[in-house]
Amino acid sequence: MRRLRLPNLLRWLGLFAFVFFLVLGCGNGSTNAGGASGNGTGNNGTTASNPQGQSWPKELRVGYQKSSFLLFLKEKGTLEQQLAPYGVKVSWYEFTSGPPLLEALNSGSIDVGETGGAPAALAQASPQAQFVYLAYEPEVARAIVVPKNSPIHSIADLKGKKMAFAQGSSAHYTVLTALQKAGLKISDIQPVNLQPPDARSAFERGNVDAWGIWDPYLADAEMNAGARILVNAKDLPKQYSFIVGRRDYAQQYPQVTKILLDNLQKVTDEIHADTKSAAQELSAVTKIPVATWQRTLDRRDYGVYPLTDQVIAAQQKIADTFFEAGLIRQKVRVQDAVQP
């Protein structure tokens, strides 16, 4: 057997040690699943961590409406900054109301979004429902309005009249409960299914007698379209707004939805602290007048909160009301869609 001479043996040992420490060094500098260093710093200067075994998606697709503070979060860009260290791209999609947003959520076209209580209750009744409630926000202003000079002065006067509202929206619940309070049914009026922009045009042309709507469209109608509030939703059963997420996405990436909710809370606090500046920024983005946004923000409550028994009960009441009115075919148990 051939023996290695001592100089050769030392050279082999030295080479082995070099390769060992080289591999060890490369291992310490590896990137996580999101493409960022485990100890890296995000664009906003905060330290990004990636707990072992935690996976990150390639994208977060967010659905929003003009009434949602997600719009403000979009303009701030802080969500992108928070998720960039993990390689998560943020994409934004605008919707005119809750029903099309939830349809997109259930079909897998978006991952999270914000909607009113009524659209969520109706969507949960669908066999294709794939969403969960992640958090809630206080009510936004909602009402049924008529032209200032309209002879209509009570809900009873609406019998047989044309009323515009987006079917399945929060305004749908406003209309339904207002009619029930007056002893009427949806069948006692002529519903006209229109999204807010089209409803506004129909209202101004006199093609409808009344309009069920929410802020900021409500404030804009009051200030710029000669609208008079016939019924204020404050006098009707509560209807909260919700941040909702696709069930499989929320379960697989809870760290992403938490970052979203944390950032939404921060921008909500910013708006509350300086509504004047917020109104100007939102006006620039939406082309809705500053004064309209100022009224909207001044009469709104603020916050992003975990769901409570009281909120779940209010949402259950919405689902039960729609079921009893024959608008959904099966009973809905709201608790089944609450994210643990």
Steps between C-alpha positions, in 0.01 A plus 500: 500500500627845409541736795447879487804696589465752782521815279227360273282410799529853639406648164186279484400591855544870423288474187226316691495769771479778239203338323324432833516862616409628152179292501423607857539865404267465200238337719499798738443740212210313334168673424161400627203390291400859437837597351615708799776439750383349828651798678442746220355848530179594320448813293346674798809440716347229718661163556345218298492156659401168353422233761629160398250308291280805427413535132408819316279542194622664182210746502228663710200613293288758680147603406379842615221752454498879513336478842783286640811624678683233302502768230705724731732209578549446128605860450738495798693201368592377848359152441733455205792612716412253774464203265785572257767336722312172464463522124123558518355718224187704583236550230190718540155462342216754532134396523186714496331301780531194721323233286745506206791516746379188681435326170864564409609374843297179474628434148862543609563821303599694816629395842359761741257791489264727691121481481181584683313248710215431258717393205697269728186338642359439153832369368534260791174336393651406165627142454812660350575701816873488568558793736548568869447810713839636615402821681224759517472877470228731638199587287522752219218749444216352294159636409209510261483835323244677285518828303464807722168599346358147490148449640631184669537560875471152646585143408129432454503757219744278309236237429494437126793737443835431331793465740860461384756297695768245424347158546675305775681807631484658846236735354283197419481421872429866577207497259369163620504587871358849441209351306441235767493771766217664307316171450599470134689247288744529212213394274314817601752717314667486158865410570749628243833317521769762434859542616573838669627695194202394286256549788629855546430578134151347518428695819605833348300437181189417702483143369464364854306634796745402774851365544654274765868587539801534731790742553682660325230479229238596758685813607559592136129458420406721796745774409502490121191319370218661697433190712297499821532220753172313538626223728829499689643151554594604853135430583520149353676178612878528509710402202876490544767489232741208477846414380458160338749255357499192285488209744795301365716811467424623853572158647824449308638853541371644831814712529404684178146580611636618836738741326207626291279559805781666697571740215130572448469590868796738469357689204158507669663667800672748266170593337328542835782722626488734198178471303570825315817370336340161440202661325735684265698185420189289442346769281809506279475124448122459461408835338229533764498857644704571813192630682320173430785298646519734797134437583552125451801488733349729764197278555680166491626286787847352474683178575586148382401241760481124558146368473295500821187309598299821454628551145443135408145524638432812289632322192289195581193725516574620147527143373179399677315804362598413144398137555160595643444737208567214258814660356718202592391136488684361798578618849848638558706451814735799508727340761600236242681769300680670789878461481623339827 
